[in-house]
Amino acid sequence: MRKLAIPAIATLMVTLAAAPATAGGGGHGHHPESSKRLREAVTVSGVRDHLKAFQKIADRNDDNRASGTPGYAASAAYVKKTLQRAGYRVTEQKFVFPFYEELAPAQLTRVSPAGAAYETDTYDFSGSGDVTGQVVPALNNVLPPTPEPSSTAGCAATDFAPASATAPQIALVQRGGCDFIVKATNAKAAGYDAVIIFNEGQPGRQDLAAGTLGGPFDLPVVALSFADGSALAAAAAAGVVTLRVQTSTFIDPEAVTSNIIADSRGGDPNRVLVVGAHLDSVVEGPGINDNGSGSATILEIAEQVSKLKVKTNQKLRFAFWGAEEAGLLGSEHYVANLTEAQRATIYANLNFDMVGSPNYVRFVYDGDGSDTGTAGPAGSGEIESVFTDYFTSQGLASDPTAFDGRSDYGPFIAVGIPAGGLFSGAEGVKTEEQAQEYGGTAGEAYDPCYHQACDDISNISNRALSELGDAAAHAVWTVGRLKGPLASPAVPAGAGSGAAAGGGAHGHPAS
Ligand SMILES: [Zn+2]
């Protein structure tokens, strides 16, 4: 569903924004009232220059820019230098986090009765290991599955029969009801040597889909599709089935990474607009769209705001988050380390995570929850309107996207700070209707290279960069210059309305 209705504040802004170009100096045509100059200064070629720098960095550092690796450190140094040169006060906020990397694909083979190898995948933060043993299903797997998700298999220690003390055994447990780490921990406590988690079985929960354990774990944990998992459970109930599980992973529980935080010289330090984008990639690839596109866009906006000496009422704080792919760890570290007084100075958060998807859609976070049912803290609806009304003023449609906490605005809305932002699409599939509106290919992912080695400099739509880049510049300018409260003053911790910071970063779910 597209946005058509135009609320008051944004209407005023857009009228001002739209008028100047056409009005040519009459009525509201003076530059100080429009984001136009900034939008024109933020060019695709300016953003691409930063993307090229990120690509070069990945080329020189094992093809990735993941937090905890030299590729991230070089990306952070590049951003820091660029912002210092543009006159910002830059700090590097270092923090410790658990680094995880899969070194070789997991293997799951049937030893007896002999059979084909299973299609499987490693859970993030699974330990390394090579275990051959009897498969023992959890006592409360729900088979056949209920129409709606209901399984709580393995969520209680008593859900696993005590494992053999003399021979290795492998637990087989169904997804649902609690985080994967809870199931794995209970299986380990019952004495199992490896864990297989299979999808629950309802539509959309049937494929092979490994998640994250959220932190270091020392046993092998691998995934199975519902079909394979339920068939295996039936076979194991009917007789002894022996499998071999092999995983190869590297975990550094105390890796170090950082956030780069850059404050504008001007603006009210008691009304800070945090403009954020994560700077890290996954280890699997250079992350030029996810999220080189977002960090390059806000970097270019920061440069042009400085070059044009744009005056804002709010102090602008450009934030480049580390370890987003490890579970929003950089933005969570930042918010968690704010004092109550510091938190109260944060006026709002704007987040840009993927704005260059090759098969893109102009997604705007549904701040008021009108389309997706999950509203952000008061003020988030106003931010949403700044974006949607800007697109309307340019004759461009936009689609709402859920405020599900799957990116770095999550920690902000979790403490009641209003937020908003843009997204061009990841693993989701473009609809026929969207293809008609946005072009591109229906039935294909918005970003077919999402979280893969091919998310490189060739995996970017310049049209997406241009349209979402301009909207981002317009929002920084508009929200940065607002007088008075957004809707209501930033509410103290815990008073946030409804929206919870959901599972890990977009990508591997925690449950
Ligand atoms: Zn991302």
Residues whose N, C-alpha, C, O or C-beta is under 5 A from the ligand:
A	BS01	ZN	D290 N291 D353
